[in-house]
Amino acid sequence: MSSSRILKPVKQFLRVLPDRAYIQLYYLAKFRRFCDLRNPSTYNEKLQWLKVNYRIPAHSRLVDKQAVKEIIAAEIGDEYVIPTLAVYESADDIDFDALPDSFVLKCTHDSEGVALVKDKSRADEAAIREHLRAALKQNFFHIGREPHYRGIPPRIIAEPYIEDRNHEQLLDYKFFCFDGDVKAMFIASDRASGNVKFDYFDADFTPLDIRQSYPNSAVPPAKPERYEEMLDISRKLSKGHPHLRVDLYEVDGRVFFGELTFFHFSGFAPFTPPKWDEVWGRWLSLPAPENPVRAAR
């Protein structure tokens, strides 16, 4: 029997599991222990608690890659928003002829449906459509039980292809915020090569001895030119949220908004060394489950 035929009933079984049971099984597989959802203490445990106890439907707009742009423009200014070139309901609707020579296609409802097209003349249009067609069928909620993804309509957006000429790549700056207080950040680099690196820093840009899912760089990236501006943006966007990761880019001296993430790695990525799971857990103050803040946003 093929692996796909074996995995299909397993996936179907996991999909119908209640959220708490699914989270416990996934957490056990990653951490070799069950998640304490009654009295969580670590960062990853508290993220799981938030999934179960802090569900605000309006937050779906904050992780919808198209809908969030309007919110960001209103809160910090449209100069930080990467413009949308087109919105498509299906992969078959993509009009490659109408798009510029370089562009990005991404799904609004997940984190995997992305196609980077640096040179349209060399793009495999059929392969891109097939990749995005499969991504549109996926309900990202089922992977990590992140509640905000459940209500996002699946679409595809086209954006300009941006690249920072100062680094010959697009570095991704990700800020970990706790009710408006930036405690840490990391820089994702070397994405195009496939050898992704994550380098962690505190808010003062002092390197932190943290590894999580990806290795550190041999030489840590330099502090971005507009770092203080990035901190200000992150504080403003995260105020009122128990925890929010704010993703930004710096492109030729300008800051652009990337996305908002409520559940870093869906709360299923161990820290090395493990002490940081406890440290970050102390930074995250959980709200009362019956009294969520900013419910109307």
ABEGO torsion letter per residue (X at the ends): XBAAAAAAAAAAAAAABBAAAAAAAAAAAAAGBBBBAABBABAAAAAAAAAAABBBAAAAAAABAAAAAAAAAAAAEAAABBBBABBBABAAABBAAABBABBBBBBAABAABBBBBABAAABBAAAAAAAAAAAAABBAAAAAGBAAAAABBBBBBBBBBBBBAAAGBBBBBBBBBBGGBBABBBBBBGAAAGBBBBBBBBAAGBBBBBBBGBBBBABBBBBBAAAAAAAAAAAAAABGBABBBBBBBBBGGBBBBABBBABBGGGABBBOBAAAAAAAAAABBBBBAABBBGAAX
